[in-house]
Amino acid sequence: MCGIVGVASRTPVADRKVLAVMRDTMGHRGPDDAGVWWSPDGRVGLGHRRLAVLDLTAAGHQPMADPDRRVCITFNGEIYNYRELRRELAADGAEGCFRSASDTEVILHAYLRWGNACLARLRGMFAFALWDAERGRLLLARDRCGEKPLFYRLGDGGTIQFASELKALMADPAMPRILDLEALEHYLAYAFVPGSQCMLRGVRKLPPAHALSWSLATGEVTCWRYWEPAITSPPSTRPLDELTDELQRLLSESVCSQLVADVPVGVLLSGGLDSSLITAAAATHRNGTLRTFTVAFRGYGRFDESRRARLVAEHFGTEHHELEAGEISPDLLPRLARQFDEPMGDSSMLPTFLLATLVREHATVALGGDGGDELFGGYRYYSWIPRLERLRALAPAPLRQMVAAAGRALPVGARGRHHLVGFAGDANHAIAQIDLYFDAATRTELLRPLGPTRQRLDSAPEIAKAAACPTELSTVRRAMIADFRRYLPDDVLVKVDRASMLASLEVRSPFLDQRVVDFALGSVPDAGLATRSHRKVLLGRLARRLLPPAFDIEHKQGFSVPLALWLNGAWGTYVTAVLADADPRLFDRDVVQRLMRRHRWGLDNAKRLFALTLFELWRREYDVRIEV
């Protein structure tokens, strides 16, 4: 796990020192080593910060070039099938070319052998930049599910800059820091910035499963998708026992490959079904004692899953470590706002960071359960969205409109508001209403100081989410694919990457192995995912085989904090102070105060206030300008 950064220009770069400064803003991503490489003509520079996980010797130093210096790479991530690829390349004549035992060097020779087609052969999490001197082109690539980040910016004169974190690009004093209003609209809707968008104008994110090439000769940029999961609605013809057998084999193989490291490895054991299954699989493959880690919120009822985590740890005889968090101080928020590059409204960043800090005292790598919900039907609304669809089909259009109007009349924060609003349209419209922070009407009120500038954006975030739902699939699969394409890469995986890397910890996600993803999205019928009364049906069947009998398979909490309760104390004072000083040219203060007032009256606006607070802290930290 590392941080990568670079610049390429059609003319020699005048100030080479900037690249080292950009690289060193990401020292937390790679505390073990650092490097900078420049092409002989000074037009291409690659930088790297290293967290040593494989081949801890100097042979793993990056940026890394092949022996003939035809290509040079800076790489962030892990390639789990690098040993198999190395054997294949060696049999094809490349054995004498290897000078290290790293997966980085395997990518170099895979590219020299197969060109762009090497991307289809890489199984892992990655973001890398590779300079091909013979072709005069820069290749950027990102892993299939979006576990590793990659920002880029196109400048004047055919220049491109890229980095693992946005703060590295902002370290260049020539880069303008201007708020992108369209990205802000999407953030206010769902509390994250989706897809290729970025909160700063002129910056883009390379989407998951995409590659980009930049030409030295022309400065032209070409972007393409190199992988698409096999998404179908398979009939319920294969026995669930047979599918459970296949899932057990695939997950076991994935966990086994992700346990490979030259440093200590542990498991993030939240106490939920997904992380518990990862623990079960890891316990069968790990040589020696398996370390597991959890965060306890004692005294906060349903938010504390430490008892469930201990049950699993004791069953598998792990070396279990528990962090008792209590109420987290809001003073941690500015640090997280600085680390996350773009603002994010997911408050589970707090326990994720605390857990990563605990793990880093004992291990450098940890396995987590991310992806289980999106791939195997874990979220609660996967069960009721099909029921809502059937009710909608029975109700006449006037009644549906009346129900939706009643929902819109409820105040923001009222329980079930978005569910009622979603009753008026089709299934994709209903899915787009799920987990809305601020709907279109409330965004219009909140952003009133911007005037007509933002009116043209209207309901763009909801339309974009609805468009991510494949209409040819069943309702539950539409919802899952929308979350797989948006919520997973742009919220869940961003949260895990930034929070863990702030602690210099590498987190791996066995559920996101390509073979597991293809199986979940292409082979498991709806009956194995979510039904009216059950979720994660197939994972539950596997859990009955592997987990202790006392484990409650139906329990679902999620990795969250009691934010609404905390806002009644010191958190409320802190949030009020931050938002009182927010730039009045952006958020309408009357609307913000109304949110606070209604929260005190009993409506749950905690996540909305948290999202606005994180945005304002981020804007201040990076001195982002508002231009309308």
Backbone torsions as a table, in degrees:
resi	resn	phi	psi	omega
1	MET	NA	131.4	-171.8
2	CYS	-151.5	-178.1	171.6
3	GLY	-120.4	134.4	179.8
4	ILE	-119.4	152.0	-178.7
5	VAL	-155.6	154.8	178.3
6	GLY	-174.9	169.9	178.0
7	VAL	-146.1	143.9	173.9
8	ALA	-139.5	137.3	-175.7
9	SER	-142.5	150.8	178.8
10	ARG	-74.1	-15.1	174.1
11	THR	-122.6	156.7	-179.5
12	PRO	-55.2	137.6	-179.7
13	VAL	-71.2	125.1	-173.9
14	ALA	-70.9	-43.9	-175.9
15	ASP	-113.8	95.7	-178.2
16	ARG	-75.6	-18.8	-177.2
17	LYS	-66.4	-26.2	-177.5
18	VAL	-61.3	-35.1	-178.1
19	LEU	-61.5	-43.0	178.9
20	ALA	-65.3	-36.4	177.8
21	VAL	-65.7	-43.8	177.8
22	MET	-60.3	-44.3	-179.8
23	ARG	-60.2	-42.6	-171.7
24	ASP	-78.9	-8.2	170.4
25	THR	-68.2	-14.7	-177.5
26	MET	-110.7	32.5	-179.6
27	GLY	-57.8	-29.4	179.2
28	HIS	-65.8	-28.0	179.8
29	ARG	-75.1	-21.5	-177.8
30	GLY	-152.9	81.9	-177.6
31	PRO	-80.0	-6.5	-171.1
32	ASP	-91.4	-23.2	-175.9
33	ASP	-168.0	162.6	177.8
34	ALA	-150.0	151.3	179.6
35	GLY	-156.7	156.4	174.6
36	VAL	-136.9	138.0	177.3
37	TRP	-129.6	138.8	176.5
38	TRP	-124.5	141.0	174.5
39	SER	-67.6	154.2	-178.1
40	PRO	-54.2	-31.9	-178.8
41	ASP	-88.7	1.2	176.1
42	GLY	71.3	17.9	-178.7
43	ARG	-100.3	-13.8	179.6
44	VAL	-131.3	126.2	177.7
45	GLY	-128.7	134.4	177.6
46	LEU	-121.1	138.1	178.5
47	GLY	-126.2	159.8	-174.3
48	HIS	-154.1	141.0	167.6
49	ARG	-119.9	130.8	-171.0
50	ARG	-111.9	129.3	163.6
51	LEU	-106.0	106.1	-172.1
52	ALA	-72.8	120.6	180.0
53	VAL	-125.1	-41.8	175.2
54	LEU	-118.3	138.5	-177.1
55	ASP	50.4	83.9	-174.7
56	LEU	-75.8	-2.0	-177.3
57	THR	-79.3	175.4	178.5
58	ALA	-65.3	-16.0	179.2
59	ALA	-65.5	-19.7	179.1
60	GLY	-89.4	6.9	-178.5
61	HIS	-59.8	143.0	175.5
62	GLN	-129.9	159.7	-2.3
63	PRO	-58.6	149.9	-173.7
64	MET	-122.7	133.1	178.7
65	ALA	-113.1	156.4	174.6
66	ASP	-75.1	165.3	-176.6
67	PRO	-56.3	-33.0	-179.2
68	ASP	-90.3	0.4	178.5
69	ARG	56.7	36.4	174.3
70	ARG	-81.7	-33.4	180.0
71	VAL	-135.3	152.9	177.7
72	CYS	-139.2	141.5	-173.5
73	ILE	-131.5	146.4	163.7
74	THR	-124.1	126.9	-163.7
75	PHE	-133.8	135.9	176.8
76	ASN	-123.5	122.5	175.9
77	GLY	132.8	-160.2	179.2
78	GLU	-142.5	137.2	174.6
79	ILE	-105.5	109.8	-170.8
80	TYR	-76.4	-21.5	178.2
81	ASN	-105.1	28.1	-175.6
82	TYR	-66.0	-29.7	179.9
83	ARG	-68.4	-42.8	177.6
84	GLU	-63.6	-42.3	178.9
85	LEU	-64.3	-38.8	179.4
86	ARG	-63.9	-41.4	178.3
87	ARG	-63.0	-40.2	178.5
88	GLU	-65.1	-42.4	179.1
89	LEU	-67.5	-38.1	179.0
90	ALA	-63.8	-41.3	178.7
91	ALA	-65.8	-20.9	-179.6
92	ASP	-94.0	7.6	173.7
93	GLY	106.7	5.3	-176.2
94	ALA	-97.4	2.7	-173.5
95	GLU	-54.7	-46.0	-177.0
96	GLY	-70.7	-9.0	-177.8
97	CYS	-86.2	-17.6	-176.6
98	PHE	-78.1	131.9	179.4
99	ARG	-119.2	1.4	-179.3
100	SER	-142.5	176.8	175.1
101	ALA	-110.4	25.8	-174.2
102	SER	-94.0	157.1	174.2
103	ASP	-75.3	-22.9	177.7
104	THR	-58.1	-46.3	-177.5
105	GLU	-67.4	-28.0	176.7
106	VAL	-64.8	-39.8	177.9
107	ILE	-61.7	-42.8	178.9
108	LEU	-53.8	-52.1	-175.3
109	HIS	-76.0	-27.4	174.0
110	ALA	-64.9	-39.5	177.5
111	TYR	-67.3	-43.1	179.0
112	LEU	-62.5	-30.8	-178.6
113	ARG	-85.1	-42.9	-170.5
114	TRP	-116.7	-5.7	-178.2
115	GLY	65.0	-144.1	-179.5
116	ASN	-59.3	-25.6	-179.5
117	ALA	-64.5	-13.7	178.3
118	CYS	-63.1	-27.3	-177.8
119	LEU	-59.4	-37.7	-179.8
120	ALA	-67.8	-18.5	-177.5
121	ARG	-93.5	-14.2	-177.0
122	LEU	-82.7	123.3	176.8
123	ARG	-113.9	109.8	-178.1
124	GLY	166.5	-162.9	174.5
125	MET	-114.9	132.7	-175.5
126	PHE	-164.2	154.7	163.3
127	ALA	-143.8	126.4	-179.8
128	PHE	-145.2	159.7	173.7
129	ALA	-124.1	130.9	-177.7
130	LEU	-129.5	123.5	178.1
131	TRP	-95.7	122.4	178.8
132	ASP	-104.4	101.8	-175.4
133	ALA	-67.7	-35.9	-178.0
134	GLU	-66.8	-40.8	-179.4
135	ARG	-88.3	-11.1	-178.1
136	GLY	62.4	46.2	-179.3
137	ARG	-144.6	152.2	176.4
138	LEU	-106.5	131.2	177.7
139	LEU	-112.2	123.8	172.0
140	LEU	-110.4	141.5	180.0
141	ALA	-148.0	150.0	-179.4
142	ARG	-132.9	148.0	-174.0
143	ASP	-65.1	168.3	-170.0
144	ARG	-61.7	-42.1	-174.0
145	CYS	-98.5	-9.3	178.4
146	GLY	88.2	32.7	179.4
147	GLU	-70.0	-34.5	-178.4
148	LYS	-110.0	135.5	-173.6
149	PRO	-86.8	157.7	174.0
150	LEU	-157.1	111.9	176.2
151	PHE	-98.8	150.9	173.4
152	TYR	-148.6	159.4	-177.5
153	ARG	-142.6	130.2	177.0
154	LEU	-96.6	128.0	-177.7
155	GLY	-110.2	-177.1	179.5
156	ASP	-67.0	150.1	175.2
157	GLY	72.6	22.6	177.3
158	GLY	75.0	38.4	179.6
159	THR	-102.9	144.4	174.3
160	ILE	-131.2	134.5	172.4
161	GLN	-119.3	147.8	179.0
162	PHE	-147.3	158.4	-179.9
163	ALA	-166.6	157.5	175.6
164	SER	-67.8	-28.2	-177.8
165	GLU	-132.7	146.1	-177.8
166	LEU	-63.4	-33.1	-178.6
167	LYS	-61.5	-27.3	177.6
168	ALA	-67.7	-40.6	176.2
169	LEU	-65.3	-37.5	-179.4
170	MET	-71.2	-13.0	176.4
171	ALA	-70.7	-16.1	175.0
172	ASP	-79.2	115.8	-176.4
173	PRO	-63.1	-16.5	-179.3
174	ALA	-81.4	-9.6	-176.9
175	MET	-83.1	124.2	176.4
176	PRO	-71.7	146.9	179.5
177	ARG	-116.3	83.4	-175.8
178	ILE	-119.0	133.1	-177.8
179	LEU	-65.8	133.2	174.1
180	ASP	-90.3	112.6	-173.5
181	LEU	-69.3	-31.9	177.4
182	GLU	-67.1	-42.0	177.4
183	ALA	-63.5	-37.7	177.6
184	LEU	-60.9	-41.6	179.1
185	GLU	-59.0	-43.7	179.1
186	HIS	-67.6	-37.7	178.5
187	TYR	-62.7	-44.5	-179.3
188	LEU	-65.5	-28.8	179.4
189	ALA	-72.8	-47.2	-171.2
190	TYR	-127.7	2.9	175.2
191	ALA	72.4	19.5	169.6
192	PHE	-152.5	163.0	179.6
193	VAL	-101.2	115.9	-169.7
194	PRO	-88.5	158.9	168.8
195	GLY	59.7	-135.7	-176.7
196	SER	-85.0	-4.0	-178.3
197	GLN	-70.6	158.8	176.6
198	CYS	-141.8	150.3	-178.4
199	MET	-69.8	-14.3	176.2
200	LEU	-104.5	132.7	179.3
201	ARG	-62.1	134.8	176.9
202	GLY	90.6	-3.5	178.8
203	VAL	-111.7	143.8	178.2
204	ARG	-128.1	161.1	171.7
205	LYS	-110.7	136.7	172.9
206	LEU	-72.2	121.8	-177.4
207	PRO	-67.1	159.6	174.2
208	PRO	-56.2	149.2	177.0
209	ALA	60.7	26.8	178.8
210	HIS	-121.6	155.6	173.1
211	ALA	-130.5	158.1	-178.0
212	LEU	-139.7	136.5	175.2
213	SER	-120.3	142.0	178.6
214	TRP	-122.5	130.7	-176.8
215	SER	-96.4	127.2	176.6
216	LEU	-66.6	-34.8	-176.2
217	ALA	-69.4	-39.4	-173.4
218	THR	-118.1	-16.7	-173.4
219	GLY	75.2	6.5	-178.1
220	GLU	-72.3	141.8	179.0
221	VAL	-114.8	131.5	176.3
222	THR	-124.8	128.6	-179.3
223	CYS	-121.6	137.4	-179.9
224	TRP	-148.2	156.3	175.3
225	ARG	-90.0	128.9	-178.6
226	TYR	-103.8	-4.9	-179.0
227	TRP	-154.0	141.4	173.9
228	GLU	-137.9	127.5	-179.9
229	PRO	-64.2	151.8	178.4
230	ALA	-79.2	94.7	-175.4
231	ILE	-98.6	117.8	177.7
232	THR	-140.6	173.5	170.0
233	SER	-114.1	82.5	-174.5
234	PRO	-67.4	144.7	177.1
235	PRO	-69.9	158.0	-178.9
236	SER	-83.8	66.0	-178.8
237	THR	-105.5	-32.5	179.1
238	ARG	-79.7	135.5	178.3
239	PRO	-59.7	142.0	-179.9
240	LEU	-63.4	-30.2	177.1
241	ASP	-63.6	-39.3	178.7
242	GLU	-66.6	-42.2	177.3
243	LEU	-65.3	-36.6	177.6
244	THR	-64.7	-40.3	176.0
245	ASP	-58.1	-45.2	-177.8
246	GLU	-66.9	-41.5	177.7
247	LEU	-61.6	-43.2	179.9
248	GLN	-60.2	-42.6	179.6
249	ARG	-65.9	-46.4	-177.8
250	LEU	-64.6	-43.4	-178.6
251	LEU	-68.3	-38.2	177.5
252	SER	-62.3	-44.5	179.4
253	GLU	-65.1	-39.0	179.5
254	SER	-64.8	-47.1	179.1
255	VAL	-61.8	-42.8	-179.8
256	CYS	-59.0	-44.8	-179.0
257	SER	-68.4	-28.5	-177.0
258	GLN	-89.4	-4.1	173.1
259	LEU	-82.9	-9.1	-177.3
260	VAL	-72.4	121.9	178.2
261	ALA	-168.3	157.8	175.5
262	ASP	-99.2	17.6	179.4
263	VAL	-136.4	166.1	179.5
264	PRO	-61.9	142.1	-178.2
265	VAL	-124.5	140.3	176.7
266	GLY	-132.5	-174.7	179.1
267	VAL	-129.2	134.1	173.9
268	LEU	-81.4	102.1	-174.5
269	LEU	-103.9	93.4	-177.7
270	SER	-75.2	-24.6	-173.6
271	GLY	106.4	-5.8	176.9
272	GLY	-82.7	174.4	-176.4
273	LEU	-64.0	-44.5	-174.1
274	ASP	-63.8	-52.8	-178.1
275	SER	-66.8	-29.3	178.0
276	SER	-68.3	-38.4	176.6
277	LEU	-67.5	-37.3	175.9
278	ILE	-62.2	-42.1	177.7
279	THR	-61.2	-43.3	-180.0
280	ALA	-60.9	-44.3	179.6
281	ALA	-67.5	-40.7	-178.9
282	ALA	-65.9	-35.2	-178.1
283	ALA	-63.8	-26.5	-179.1
284	THR	-83.3	-16.0	-175.3
285	HIS	-110.8	-21.5	-171.7
286	ARG	-77.3	129.5	171.7
287	ASN	-81.4	127.8	-177.9
288	GLY	85.8	-165.4	-175.5
289	THR	-78.4	134.7	175.9
290	LEU	-91.8	129.4	178.5
291	ARG	-93.4	134.0	175.4
292	THR	-126.3	153.8	-172.8
293	PHE	-141.1	141.3	178.2
294	THR	-148.2	162.9	175.2
295	VAL	-112.2	133.7	179.4
296	ALA	-108.3	134.8	172.7
297	PHE	-116.8	69.1	-176.1
298	ARG	-65.0	137.1	-179.4
299	GLY	91.5	-0.7	-178.9
300	TYR	-114.9	29.2	171.2
301	GLY	53.5	-119.3	-173.3
302	ARG	-64.7	-16.2	-180.0
303	PHE	-78.7	-12.6	-177.6
304	ASP	-101.6	109.3	179.3
305	GLU	-109.6	18.8	-176.0
306	SER	-64.2	-32.4	179.3
307	ARG	-63.9	-42.0	178.7
308	ARG	-65.1	-38.7	178.9
309	ALA	-65.1	-40.9	179.2
310	ARG	-64.8	-37.1	178.7
311	LEU	-59.1	-45.2	-179.6
312	VAL	-69.5	-43.0	-179.2
313	ALA	-61.2	-42.8	179.7
314	GLU	-67.0	-37.0	-179.3
315	HIS	-62.3	-39.2	-177.2
316	PHE	-99.7	4.8	175.4
317	GLY	63.7	39.8	-178.9
318	THR	-84.4	163.2	170.9
319	GLU	-86.0	98.9	-168.1
320	HIS	-96.4	134.6	179.0
321	HIS	-121.7	134.6	-174.9
322	GLU	-129.1	130.0	177.1
323	LEU	-106.5	118.8	176.9
324	GLU	-88.0	112.5	-170.1
325	ALA	-88.0	-43.5	-173.1
326	GLY	65.7	-154.2	176.4
327	GLU	-81.4	122.6	-178.8
328	ILE	-79.3	139.0	-179.3
329	SER	-72.4	136.5	176.4
330	PRO	-67.3	-11.2	178.0
331	ASP	-63.9	-14.3	177.5
332	LEU	-74.7	-19.5	-172.3
333	LEU	-61.7	-44.0	179.3
334	PRO	-59.4	-35.9	179.3
335	ARG	-65.9	-41.2	179.4
336	LEU	-71.5	-37.5	176.7
337	ALA	-60.8	-38.1	177.3
338	ARG	-67.8	-39.6	-175.9
339	GLN	-73.0	-33.8	-170.8
340	PHE	-79.3	-2.7	174.8
341	ASP	66.6	-61.4	171.3
342	GLU	-105.2	149.3	178.5
343	PRO	-65.1	148.9	177.7
344	MET	-142.3	137.6	-176.7
345	GLY	-99.8	14.6	-178.4
346	ASP	-88.1	105.8	-175.1
347	SER	-69.6	-10.9	176.9
348	SER	-70.2	-4.3	171.2
349	MET	-59.1	-28.9	-177.1
350	LEU	-66.3	-58.8	178.4
351	PRO	-66.1	-28.4	178.2
352	THR	-62.8	-44.2	178.9
353	PHE	-66.9	-43.6	-179.6
354	LEU	-62.0	-40.9	179.2
355	LEU	-65.8	-42.0	178.9
356	ALA	-61.3	-38.0	178.6
357	THR	-64.6	-40.7	177.3
358	LEU	-64.4	-46.3	-177.0
359	VAL	-61.4	-40.0	-174.3
360	ARG	-62.9	-19.3	176.1
361	GLU	-71.8	-17.6	-174.9
362	HIS	-124.4	-19.2	-175.4
363	ALA	-151.4	161.3	177.6
364	THR	-105.0	-19.9	-178.6
365	VAL	-129.6	142.3	176.3
366	ALA	-140.0	144.2	175.6
367	LEU	-97.6	138.5	179.4
368	GLY	-127.4	173.3	-175.7
369	GLY	-100.7	17.0	-177.3
370	ASP	-62.1	141.5	-179.6
371	GLY	102.1	-19.8	-178.0
372	GLY	-62.5	-39.4	-179.5
373	ASP	-66.9	-47.3	-175.2
374	GLU	-71.6	-28.4	-176.7
375	LEU	-92.9	-26.1	-173.1
376	PHE	-125.5	22.7	170.1
377	GLY	75.2	50.3	-172.4
378	GLY	-93.9	-22.4	-174.7
379	TYR	-80.0	147.6	-173.3
380	ARG	-58.3	-38.8	-174.3
381	TYR	-70.8	-12.5	174.3
382	TYR	-64.3	-25.6	178.6
383	SER	-82.5	-38.8	-174.9
384	TRP	-94.6	-15.0	-179.8
385	ILE	-64.5	-37.3	174.4
386	PRO	-65.5	-36.3	177.2
387	ARG	-63.8	-41.7	177.8
388	LEU	-62.0	-36.5	179.2
389	GLU	-65.5	-40.5	178.8
390	ARG	-67.0	-40.2	177.0
391	LEU	-63.4	-39.9	-179.8
392	ARG	-63.4	-37.8	-179.9
393	ALA	-66.7	-28.6	-178.9
394	LEU	-85.7	-25.3	-174.9
395	ALA	-84.8	136.7	176.1
396	PRO	-67.1	155.9	-175.9
397	ALA	-55.7	-43.3	179.5
398	PRO	-59.7	-39.4	179.3
399	LEU	-66.1	-41.0	178.8
400	ARG	-61.3	-40.1	179.2
401	GLN	-67.3	-37.3	178.5
402	MET	-64.8	-43.1	178.9
403	VAL	-62.1	-44.1	179.8
404	ALA	-64.0	-40.2	178.7
405	ALA	-64.0	-38.9	177.0
406	ALA	-63.3	-37.5	177.5
407	GLY	-65.1	-43.1	-179.9
408	ARG	-66.5	-25.2	179.9
409	ALA	-75.4	-20.0	178.3
410	LEU	-70.6	149.2	178.3
411	PRO	-69.3	151.7	175.6
412	VAL	-58.3	132.6	-177.8
413	GLY	101.8	-11.6	178.2
414	ALA	-70.9	136.1	-177.9
415	ARG	-63.3	130.2	177.1
416	GLY	83.4	3.0	-176.7
417	ARG	-57.8	-50.5	-175.9
418	HIS	-70.3	-26.8	177.8
419	HIS	-66.3	-41.4	179.1
420	LEU	-67.8	-41.4	179.3
421	VAL	-61.0	-37.1	-177.8
422	GLY	-71.8	-7.4	-177.0
423	PHE	-72.8	-17.0	-172.7
424	ALA	-80.4	-34.6	-173.5
425	GLY	-99.7	-159.2	178.5
426	ASP	-84.5	-174.3	-176.8
427	ALA	-61.6	-39.9	-179.4
428	ASN	-65.0	-37.3	176.1
429	HIS	-62.9	-42.7	180.0
430	ALA	-64.0	-41.7	179.1
431	ILE	-62.5	-37.0	-178.8
432	ALA	-66.9	-21.6	179.4
433	GLN	-81.4	-16.1	-175.9
434	ILE	-66.7	133.6	175.3
435	ASP	61.4	24.1	172.1
436	LEU	-65.8	132.4	173.3
437	TYR	-83.0	-55.0	177.6
438	PHE	-129.3	122.1	177.7
439	ASP	-76.2	177.1	-173.5
440	ALA	-59.3	-42.4	-178.2
441	ALA	-65.4	-41.7	179.8
442	THR	-69.6	-35.4	176.3
443	ARG	-63.3	-37.9	177.7
444	THR	-61.9	-42.4	177.1
445	GLU	-65.2	-47.0	-175.6
446	LEU	-63.2	-38.6	-176.7
447	LEU	-98.1	22.8	-179.3
448	ARG	-54.6	-37.1	179.6
449	PRO	-59.8	-21.3	178.9
450	LEU	-76.4	-13.9	178.0
451	GLY	67.6	-147.7	-175.4
452	PRO	-70.1	-8.4	-177.2
453	THR	-56.8	-39.2	-173.6
454	ARG	-97.4	-1.1	-176.6
455	GLN	-64.9	-32.0	-177.9
456	ARG	-65.2	-17.4	-178.6
457	LEU	-80.3	-33.6	173.7
458	ASP	43.4	-116.9	-175.4
459	SER	-102.0	30.8	-176.6
460	ALA	-54.5	-42.5	-179.0
461	PRO	-62.4	-43.5	179.2
462	GLU	-66.1	-38.8	178.6
463	ILE	-63.7	-41.7	-179.6
464	ALA	-64.0	-40.7	179.7
465	LYS	-68.6	-41.1	178.3
466	ALA	-61.6	-37.3	-179.9
467	ALA	-68.0	-21.2	179.5
468	ALA	-79.4	-4.3	-179.7
469	CYS	-95.7	111.1	-179.9
470	PRO	-64.5	119.2	-173.2
471	THR	-68.4	-19.3	-177.6
472	GLU	-81.6	-4.8	-177.5
473	LEU	-97.8	168.2	174.9
474	SER	-66.3	163.2	-176.4
475	THR	-59.7	-45.4	-177.7
476	VAL	-65.4	-36.5	179.8
477	ARG	-72.9	-32.6	174.8
478	ARG	-58.4	-47.7	-179.4
479	ALA	-62.2	-43.1	-179.7
480	MET	-63.3	-43.4	-178.8
481	ILE	-66.5	-38.9	176.3
482	ALA	-60.0	-42.8	178.5
483	ASP	-69.3	-37.5	178.1
484	PHE	-64.4	-37.9	-177.8
485	ARG	-81.9	-24.5	-172.5
486	ARG	-121.6	-64.2	-172.6
487	TYR	-65.2	-41.8	-178.8
488	LEU	-62.4	-56.6	-176.2
489	PRO	-74.3	-29.3	-171.0
490	ASP	-101.2	-8.6	175.0
491	ASP	-123.8	-67.6	-172.6
492	VAL	-58.6	-51.9	-175.2
493	LEU	-74.4	-29.9	173.6
494	VAL	-64.5	-46.7	179.2
495	LYS	-56.6	-48.0	-177.6
496	VAL	-66.2	-44.7	-178.9
497	ASP	-62.3	-51.6	-175.2
498	ARG	-68.1	-43.5	-177.4
499	ALA	-67.4	-40.7	-178.9
500	SER	-72.6	-39.8	-178.3
501	MET	-71.5	-24.4	173.1
502	LEU	-61.7	-29.2	176.3
503	ALA	-95.7	8.2	-178.1
504	SER	57.1	44.0	178.9
505	LEU	-118.5	134.3	174.7
506	GLU	-92.6	126.7	177.9
507	VAL	-113.4	130.2	179.8
508	ARG	-113.6	150.2	-174.8
509	SER	-125.4	93.8	-177.8
510	PRO	-59.1	-29.3	178.5
511	PHE	-64.3	-20.3	-176.2
512	LEU	-94.3	10.5	169.9
513	ASP	-57.4	138.7	-176.6
514	GLN	-53.3	-39.7	-177.3
515	ARG	-69.1	-36.1	177.0
516	VAL	-68.6	-41.9	179.3
517	VAL	-61.5	-48.8	-179.7
518	ASP	-61.4	-38.3	178.1
519	PHE	-64.8	-47.5	-176.2
520	ALA	-64.3	-43.3	-174.3
521	LEU	-87.6	-15.7	-175.4
522	GLY	-119.6	-14.3	-174.7
523	SER	-121.8	-22.1	-175.1
524	VAL	-91.1	121.6	178.3
525	PRO	-71.8	166.7	179.7
526	ASP	-54.9	-35.5	-178.7
527	ALA	-64.3	-18.6	176.8
528	GLY	-95.4	0.6	-177.9
529	LEU	-109.4	-81.0	-177.9
530	ALA	-138.4	134.6	175.7
531	THR	-119.0	-174.0	179.4
532	ARG	-58.3	-38.3	-171.9
533	SER	-111.1	-9.2	-175.9
534	HIS	-137.9	151.8	173.4
535	ARG	-126.3	161.5	-178.5
536	LYS	49.5	50.7	-174.5
537	VAL	-59.3	-48.2	-177.4
538	LEU	-69.5	-41.3	177.1
539	LEU	-62.8	-35.9	177.4
540	GLY	-63.5	-39.5	177.7
541	ARG	-64.9	-38.8	177.3
542	LEU	-67.2	-38.0	179.6
543	ALA	-63.0	-36.2	179.2
544	ARG	-64.8	-25.2	176.2
545	ARG	-78.9	-38.7	-164.9
546	LEU	-106.3	-28.8	-171.9
547	LEU	-97.3	161.5	-178.9
548	PRO	-61.3	147.0	-176.6
549	PRO	-56.7	-29.7	-177.0
550	ALA	-78.5	-5.8	-178.4
551	PHE	-71.9	127.7	-178.8
552	ASP	-83.4	101.6	-174.9
553	ILE	-69.3	-32.0	-175.7
554	GLU	-79.6	-13.0	-177.5
555	HIS	-65.9	136.8	177.7
556	LYS	-142.6	117.4	179.4
557	GLN	-121.3	-46.8	-173.3
558	GLY	89.1	156.6	-175.8
559	PHE	-88.9	90.3	-172.5
560	SER	-136.5	173.8	-179.0
561	VAL	-124.3	156.5	179.3
562	PRO	-78.4	62.2	-172.8
563	LEU	-62.3	-40.9	-178.6
564	ALA	-60.0	-38.0	178.1
565	LEU	-69.6	-42.2	-178.5
566	TRP	-63.0	-31.3	-178.2
567	LEU	-68.7	-10.6	175.5
568	ASN	-82.1	-5.8	-179.0
569	GLY	-123.9	-127.9	-175.4
570	ALA	-61.7	-32.1	179.5
571	TRP	-64.3	-38.9	179.3
572	GLY	-62.7	-42.0	177.8
573	THR	-62.6	-42.5	-178.4
574	TYR	-65.5	-49.5	-178.2
575	VAL	-62.1	-42.1	178.4
576	THR	-58.9	-43.2	-179.1
577	ALA	-65.5	-42.1	-179.1
578	VAL	-65.1	-47.9	-175.4
579	LEU	-73.7	-24.0	176.6
580	ALA	-66.2	-26.6	-179.8
581	ASP	-99.6	9.3	179.9
582	ALA	-65.3	153.4	-178.4
583	ASP	-62.7	117.9	-177.0
584	PRO	-69.2	-9.8	177.6
585	ARG	-76.9	-7.9	-173.8
586	LEU	-112.9	-64.5	-176.8
587	PHE	-101.1	134.5	176.9
588	ASP	-70.5	119.6	-174.3
589	ARG	-66.1	-32.8	178.8
590	ASP	-63.9	-38.5	179.4
591	VAL	-67.6	-42.3	178.9
592	VAL	-62.4	-44.3	179.7
593	GLN	-65.0	-34.2	178.0
594	ARG	-65.8	-39.5	175.8
595	LEU	-60.0	-45.0	179.7
596	MET	-63.9	-45.0	-177.1
597	ARG	-62.9	-44.3	-179.3
598	ARG	-69.5	-30.3	175.4
599	HIS	-64.4	-41.9	177.8
600	ARG	-64.1	-26.8	-179.7
601	TRP	-82.1	-8.7	176.7
602	GLY	123.7	-11.7	174.5
603	LEU	-77.5	141.7	-175.2
604	ASP	-90.4	94.6	176.0
605	ASN	-109.9	21.5	-175.5
606	ALA	-58.9	-46.7	-175.9
607	LYS	-67.8	-31.5	179.1
608	ARG	-70.7	-43.9	178.3
609	LEU	-66.1	-36.7	177.3
610	PHE	-63.6	-44.3	-178.9
611	ALA	-63.3	-42.9	178.6
612	LEU	-65.3	-38.4	179.4
613	THR	-65.4	-45.1	179.3
614	LEU	-63.7	-37.4	177.2
615	PHE	-62.6	-48.2	-177.2
616	GLU	-64.9	-40.2	176.9
617	LEU	-62.6	-40.8	178.0
618	TRP	-64.5	-44.8	-178.4
619	ARG	-61.4	-40.8	178.5
620	ARG	-67.3	-45.0	-176.5
621	GLU	-57.3	-41.5	-174.9
622	TYR	-105.9	10.1	174.3
623	ASP	50.5	52.7	-177.4
624	VAL	-81.2	130.9	-177.2
625	ARG	-86.9	150.4	176.1
626	ILE	-109.3	113.8	177.5
627	GLU	-122.7	125.2	-176.5
628	VAL	-114.7	NA	NA
